[in-house]
Amino acid sequence: MLTTRPAVTSSFSLFRSVRFAVALALVGSCLVTGASIPVLAQTDESNEIDYPLALINSASVQRLRDNAGFMFQTAQQEKKVEALDPWMESMLKDLKGIDRDRPFGMMLYLAPGLIGAPIGISYIPVTNLDDALTTLAYGSGTIAPVDGKSGRHEISYGERFKIRTRHRGNYLFLVGPDGAEDALDRNFPDPAKLSARLSSQYDIAISLLIKSVPPGMKLLFVEFLKNQTQAELQQKDGEPESAYRLRRANGESWLELVEKVVNQGEELTIGGRMDPEQRRAYIDFEIAGTSDSKLAKFFQDMAGKRTYFGNLLQNPATLTMSISWLLDAKQKGLFTQFFEVAKKEISERADKDGVAGVTPVIDPIFKALLASAEAGHIDGFVQLTGDEPGKFALIGGTKLIASRNLPTQIAELLQFVKDNPNGNEHIPKLELATDAIDSHPVHRIQLNPPDKPGQKMFGETSHLYLYVTPQAVWFAFGGDAALTTMKDAIAQAALPQDPMQNRNRVPFQFVTHAKNWLTVASEDSPRQVTFNETALASFESENDAMRLDVRPTDTGVRLRVEFQEGFIALMGRGLSKGIDEGAFNGPPRGQPRPGRRGNQNRPGASNVPRTSE
């Protein structure tokens, strides 16, 4: 079933395959696991600031409200824009006493003792304490000051739920039922200063402060991970030696990277923002290390060389994925080892099957692969073109170290394979030199898509084309349009590249245009038809791009997903439809909320005695 959703989902699947995505998850696990390490609460008299391990921050209520208005306006839902302020007034009590222009969020601290989840301390900017407490009580909570503790209050909702608050400066700190009596006995940092960078860059962000993880916890985590990894990297039954060595070397490289992130990383951030001026939305995943650390150098060294396929990356294709990655010494060794073992295994397998003469045929090919591995530059791209059923084409290529004889060597290998099909039903369909580009032959083999979505995109009769030059190996898949598309791409790649584009050397990028997917979207269900109609109303050819870039920063790496205006409109229409259908409403009046018991409507006192610090 092919829809625009797989297009979006695939981009995030690609993200998960990028090397440092695992580092994101593992460092997060380190912080969560760290919740079992005891931390002594700081007293009010302590001058030492008690920094949290994680921070969940929103820039301000007003910015969220403005972004919601922009989203609904983009979706042409003006009535929802007009209803935003009345909704805040009725449902959120107009946030009376709460500052709408300063950051708010939650700080996560390790729980005291060896057991327990992190304790969340919310921070809310206030302009008037009495009004803010009354807003938080929401008409059903009872507000009472805490005896003997300045600026402290408790808000009780019924008999089983209670939050504690502490007023300091212009902020109100809150802890829920999971917080102990002394949960607020810390010398909290100023939330506005702590979140200044996040608030300036993102509307909403989560920051994991790796530098705040206790050193002992880091050591335990790394040792635990090493033990687990070693167990997973043992050779499996029936696993080829080449695959085992590649998997083991890759696993060890991963382990080394994660260890650098844990020991040299300072902060891991996930943040999102809307930019009404540029009519874009962004989601960032960023790892920041200490200055001049090996972690920072690792990421900075992975970029710096232009891609051979640079002229093709700006084409308005349905999907484009490009990688131009510089390998470090260990990664070079990893690929070199893999090719050496793979060559040996192919020769041994051919001898076992009684196929003679394979070694002289594959030797030149593996020499080219080994030379490219030693050069240390992975350079390739894949592009899906087309916007009409049956006329899509998938093309791609990879750059190798230049070898004048490579086209002839590949042709000889294909001829050898055709002469020795060894029972493969597709090999007899292989046709050599069916066409030519710049005097080099084009080979093809018929490979019809077995599934309906594939046939709808590429046509019922499709071919896989292979074309080799002394510099690169190209492929194309699809119907009649595939060969023409590949020829055009080869000619475009050979043109001089824009010097300005040469400066923009992105190690990894992925771009997709959502509208093109809609031409082959499934309509198997009414729900799918409704989604397609909503997407068609949201996307235009100039606003339907989603782009993912991975770039090194001064101290680490950042993965950014950029959404053009059409995606914002799609989200706005989806939320608007959900509001109209009551998806965000609570249970009907008179019915208890799930999981809630007892009388939740006890009256609360709005005018309460208070003291402030």
CORLIN-V555767 format. One record per pair of residues at least 12 apart in sequence whose C-alpha atoms are under 8 Angstrom apart, sorted by sequence separation. I is the first residue (numbers start at 1). J is the second residue. If there is no record, write none. Layout:
I|J / I|J
This chain:
69|81 / 108|120 / 109|121 / 142|154 / 143|155 / 152|164 / 153|165 / 163|175 / 164|176 / 271|283 / 272|284 / 347|359 / 382|394 / 383|395 / 418|430 / 431|443 / 432|444 / 448|460 / 449|461 / 464|476 / 465|477 / 474|486 / 548|560 / 549|561 / 68|81 / 107|120 / 108|121 / 142|155 / 143|156 / 152|165 / 153|166 / 163|176 / 270|283 / 271|284 / 382|395 / 383|396 / 430|443 / 431|444 / 448|461 / 449|462 / 464|477 / 547|560 / 548|561 / 106|120 / 107|121 / 141|155 / 142|156 / 152|166 / 162|176 / 163|177 / 233|247 / 234|248 / 270|284 / 271|285 / 382|396 / 430|444 / 431|445 / 447|461 / 448|462 / 463|477 / 464|478 / 518|532 / 547|561 / 548|562 / 69|84 / 106|121 / 107|122 / 141|156 / 142|157 / 151|166 / 152|167 / 162|177 / 233|248 / 269|284 / 270|285 / 381|396 / 382|397 / 430|445 / 446|461 / 447|462 / 448|463 / 462|477 / 463|478 / 546|561 / 547|562 / 106|122 / 107|123 / 141|157 / 151|167 / 161|177 / 269|285 / 270|286 / 307|323 / 380|396 / 381|397 / 429|445 / 430|446 / 446|462 / 447|463 / 462|478 / 463|479 / 546|562 / 547|563 / 105|122 / 106|123 / 140|157 / 141|158 / 151|168 / 268|285 / 269|286 / 307|324 / 380|397 / 381|398 / 415|432 / 429|446 / 446|463 / 447|464 / 461|478 / 462|479 / 518|535 / 546|563 / 104|122 / 105|123 / 137|155 / 140|158 / 166|184 / 233|251 / 268|286 / 269|287 / 306|324 / 380|398 / 414|432 / 427|445 / 445|463 / 446|464 / 461|479 / 462|480 / 465|483 / 518|536 / 545|563 / 546|564 / 65|84 / 104|123 / 105|124 / 165|184 / 268|287 / 305|324 / 343|362 / 379|398 / 380|399 / 426|445 / 444|463 / 445|464 / 459|478 / 544|563 / 545|564 / 104|124 / 137|157 / 171|191 / 267|287 / 268|288 / 305|325 / 343|363 / 378|398 / 379|399 / 426|446 / 444|464 / 445|465 / 458|478 / 459|479 / 515|535 / 544|564 / 103|124 / 104|125 / 266|287 / 267|288 / 303|324 / 305|326 / 378|399 / 411|432 / 426|447 / 444|465 / 458|479 / 515|536 / 543|564 / 544|565 / 545|566 / 31|53 / 103|125 / 229|251 / 265|287 / 266|288 / 267|289 / 303|325 / 304|326 / 443|465 / 444|466 / 543|565 / 544|566 / 102|125 / 265|288 / 266|289 / 302|325 / 303|326 / 343|366 / 442|465 / 443|466 / 543|566 / 544|567 / 265|289 / 266|290 / 302|326 / 442|466 / 443|467 / 515|539 / 99|124 / 100|125 / 264|289 / 265|290 / 301|326 / 302|327 / 442|467 / 514|539 / 515|540 / 98|124 / 99|125 / 229|255 / 261|287 / 264|290 / 302|328 / 340|366 / 375|401 / 441|467 / 442|468 / 515|541 / 540|566 / 98|125 / 99|126 / 301|328 / 339|366 / 440|467 / 441|468 / 539|566 / 98|126 / 99|127 / 261|289 / 372|400 / 440|468 / 513|541 / 538|566 / 539|567 / 97|126 / 98|127 / 226|255 / 264|293 / 372|401 / 440|469 / 515|544 / 538|567 / 97|127 / 98|128 / 225|255 / 264|294 / 265|295 / 298|328 / 339|369 / 340|370 / 371|401 / 514|544 / 539|569 / 97|128 / 264|295 / 339|370 / 369|400 / 513|544 / 514|545 / 538|569 / 539|570 / 97|129 / 368|400 / 369|401 / 513|545 / 514|546 / 538|570 / 97|130 / 98|131 / 368|401 / 407|440 / 512|545 / 513|546 / 97|131 / 98|132 / 260|294 / 261|295 / 336|370 / 407|441 / 511|545 / 512|546 / 96|131 / 97|132 / 260|295 / 335|370 / 368|403 / 511|546 / 512|547 / 535|570 / 96|132 / 97|133 / 511|547 / 534|570 / 95|132 / 222|259 / 336|373 / 510|547 / 511|548 / 62|100 / 63|101 / 97|135 / 129|167 / 257|295 / 335|373 / 336|374 / 368|406 / 509|547 / 510|548 / 61|100 / 62|101 / 96|135 / 509|548 / 510|549 / 534|573 / 60|100 / 61|101 / 95|135 / 222|262 / 333|373 / 509|549 / 534|574 / 60|101 / 61|102 / 332|373 / 333|374 / 365|406 / 508|549 / 509|550 / 59|101 / 60|102 / 61|103 / 93|135 / 332|374 / 364|406 / 507|549 / 508|550 / 59|102 / 60|103 / 61|104 / 92|135 / 127|170 / 332|375 / 506|549 / 507|550 / 508|551 / 59|103 / 60|104 / 126|170 / 218|262 / 332|376 / 365|409 / 506|550 / 507|551 / 58|103 / 59|104 / 93|138 / 125|170 / 126|171 / 218|263 / 331|376 / 364|409 / 365|410 / 506|551 / 57|103 / 58|104 / 125|171 / 126|172 / 57|104 / 58|105 / 124|171 / 125|172 / 57|105 / 123|171 / 124|172 / 328|376 / 361|409 / 56|105 / 57|106 / 123|172 / 124|173 / 327|376 / 55|105 / 56|106 / 123|173 / 326|376 / 327|377 / 437|487 / 55|106 / 56|107 / 122|173 / 123|174 / 326|377 / 327|378 / 361|412 / 362|413 / 55|107 / 121|173 / 122|174 / 210|262 / 325|377 / 326|378 / 361|413 / 54|107 / 55|108 / 121|174 / 122|175 / 324|377 / 325|378 / 53|107 / 54|108 / 121|175 / 211|265 / 324|378 / 325|379 / 52|107 / 53|108 / 54|109 / 120|175 / 121|176 / 210|265 / 211|266 / 323|378 / 324|379 / 361|416 / 52|108 / 53|109 / 119|175 / 120|176 / 210|266 / 211|267 / 323|379 / 324|380 / 52|109 / 53|110 / 209|266 / 210|267 / 322|379 / 323|380 / 52|110 / 209|267 / 210|268 / 322|380 / 323|381 / 358|416 / 410|468 / 119|178 / 120|179 / 208|267 / 209|268 / 322|381 / 119|179 / 207|267 / 208|268 / 321|381 / 322|382 / 407|467 / 207|268 / 208|269 / 320|381 / 321|382 / 407|468 / 207|269 / 320|382 / 321|383 / 406|468 / 407|469 / 121|184 / 206|269 / 207|270 / 319|382 / 320|383 / 406|469 / 407|470 / 457|520 / 119|183 / 205|269 / 206|270 / 319|383 / 320|384 / 406|470 / 456|520 / 205|270 / 206|271 / 318|383 / 319|384 / 355|420 / 390|455 / 392|457 / 393|458 / 405|470 / 205|271 / 317|383 / 318|384 / 319|385 / 390|456 / 391|457 / 392|458 / 404|470 / 204|271 / 205|272 / 317|384 / 318|385 / 389|456 / 390|457 / 391|458 / 403|470 / 453|520 / 123|191 / 203|271 / 204|272 / 317|385 / 318|386 / 389|457 / 390|458 / 391|459 / 402|470 / 403|471 / 202|271 / 203|272 / 204|273 / 317|386 / 318|387 / 388|457 / 389|458 / 390|459 / 402|471 / 202|272 / 203|273 / 389|459 / 390|460 / 401|471 / 402|472 / 39|110 / 202|273 / 203|274 / 308|379 / 309|380 / 400|471 / 38|110 / 39|111 / 40|112 / 201|273 / 307|379 / 308|380 / 309|381 / 399|471 / 400|472 / 37|110 / 38|111 / 39|112 / 198|271 / 307|380 / 399|472 / 400|473 / 35|109 / 36|110 / 37|111 / 38|112 / 39|113 / 398|472 / 399|473 / 35|110 / 36|111 / 37|112 / 38|113 / 397|472 / 398|473 / 34|110 / 35|111 / 36|112 / 37|113 / 38|114 / 397|473 / 398|474 / 36|113 / 37|114 / 253|330 / 397|474 / 36|114 / 253|331 / 396|474 / 397|475 / 36|115 / 395|474 / 396|475 / 35|115 / 36|116 / 395|475 / 396|476 / 35|116 / 36|117 / 395|476 / 35|117 / 394|476 / 395|477 / 35|118 / 393|476 / 394|477 / 250|334 / 393|477 / 394|478 / 32|117 / 249|334 / 393|478 / 32|118 / 392|478 / 393|479 / 104|191 / 391|478 / 392|479 / 395|482 / 103|191 / 246|334 / 391|479 / 393|481 / 394|482 / 103|192 / 246|335 / 390|479 / 391|480 / 392|481 / 393|482 / 102|192 / 391|481 / 392|482 / 395|485 / 246|337 / 308|399 / 395|486 / 103|195 / 245|337 / 246|338 / 393|485 / 245|338 / 243|338 / 103|199 / 242|338 / 242|339 / 242|341 / 241|341 / 242|342 / 242|345 / 241|345 / 240|345 / 388|516 / 387|516 / 386|516 / 387|517 / 389|519 / 388|519 / 389|520 / 387|519 / 388|520 / 50|186 / 49|186 / 50|187 / 51|188 / 49|187 / 50|188 / 51|189 / 57|195 / 48|187 / 49|188 / 50|189 / 59|198 / 60|199 / 64|203 / 47|187 / 49|189 / 59|199 / 63|203 / 41|182 / 44|185 / 46|187 / 57|198 / 58|199 / 59|200 / 41|183 / 43|185 / 44|186 / 45|187 / 57|199 / 42|185 / 43|186 / 44|187 / 59|202 / 60|203 / 41|185 / 42|186 / 43|187 / 58|202 / 59|203 / 41|186 / 42|187 / 58|203 / 59|204 / 58|204 / 57|204 / 58|205 / 56|204 / 57|205 / 56|205 / 57|206 / 55|205 / 56|206 / 55|206 / 56|207 / 54|206 / 55|207 / 54|207 / 55|208 / 54|208 / 55|209 / 53|208 / 54|209 / 53|209 / 52|209 / 53|210 / 53|212 / 52|212 / 53|213 / 51|212 / 31|208 / 312|489 / 31|210 / 34|213 / 28|208 / 37|217 / 312|492 / 311|492 / 312|493 / 324|505 / 326|507 / 31|213 / 311|493 / 324|506 / 325|507 / 27|210 / 34|217 / 310|493 / 323|506 / 324|507 / 325|508 / 309|493 / 311|495 / 323|507 / 324|508 / 308|493 / 322|507 / 323|508 / 311|497 / 322|508 / 323|509 / 30|217 / 310|497 / 311|498 / 321|508 / 322|509 / 30|218 / 321|509 / 322|510 / 320|509 / 321|510 / 320|510 / 321|511 / 30|221 / 310|501 / 319|510 / 320|511 / 310|502 / 319|511 / 320|512 / 319|512 / 318|512 / 319|513 / 317|512 / 318|513 / 306|502 / 317|513 / 318|514 / 306|503 / 316|513 / 307|505 / 318|516 / 306|505 / 318|517 / 305|505 / 304|505 / 303|505 / 303|506 / 303|507 / 302|507 / 70|276 / 67|274 / 67|276 / 27|258 / 26|258 / 23|257 / 27|261 / 19|254 / 23|258 / 27|262 / 23|261 / 24|268 / 303|551 / 303|552 / 302|552 / 300|552 / 299|552 / 300|553 / 299|553 / 300|554 / 300|555 / 300|556 / 296|553 / 299|556 / 300|557 / 296|554 / 297|555 / 299|557 / 296|555 / 297|556 / 295|555 / 296|556 / 295|556 / 296|557 / 293|555 / 24|287 / 291|554 / 292|555 / 291|555 / 290|555 / 289|555 / 288|555 / 289|556 / 288|556 / 287|556 / 288|557 / 286|556 / 287|557 / 286|557 / 287|558 / 286|558 / 285|558 / 286|559 / 284|558 / 285|559 / 284|559 / 285|560 / 284|560 / 283|560 / 284|561 / 282|560 / 283|561 / 282|561 / 283|562 / 282|562 / 281|562 / 282|563 / 280|562 / 281|563 / 280|563 / 281|564 / 280|564 / 281|565 / 279|564 / 280|565 / 279|565 / 281|568 / 280|568 / 159|598 / 158|598 / 159|599 / 158|599 / 158|600 / 157|600 / 158|601 / 157|601 / 158|602 / 168|612 / 169|613 / 157|602 / 167|612 / 168|613 / 167|613 / 2|453 / 1|453 / 153|610 / 152|610 / 151|610 / 152|611 / 140|600 / 141|601 / 142|602 / 151|611 / 140|601 / 141|602 / 142|603 / 143|604 / 150|611 / 151|612 / 139|601 / 140|602 / 141|603 / 142|604 / 143|605 / 150|612 / 151|613 / 75|538 / 140|603 / 141|604 / 142|605 / 143|606 / 145|608 / 150|613 / 139|603 / 140|604 / 141|605 / 144|608 / 145|609 / 139|604 / 143|608 / 144|609 / 145|610 / 137|604 / 134|605 / 134|606 / 133|606 / 131|606 / 130|606 / 130|607 / 130|608 / 130|610 / 74|565 / 75|568 / 76|569 / 74|568 / 75|569 / 74|569 / 75|570 / 77|572 / 75|571 / 77|573 / 80|576 / 71|568 / 72|569 / 75|572 / 71|569 / 74|572 / 75|573 / 11|510 / 77|576 / 71|571 / 72|572 / 71|572 / 72|573 / 72|576 / 7|512 / 7|514 / 4|514 / 7|517 / 4|515 / 4|517 / 3|517 / 4|518 / 2|517 / 3|518 / 3|520 / 4|521 / 2|520 / 3|521 / 2|521 / 3|522 / 1|521 / 2|522 / 1|522 / 3|532 / 11|548
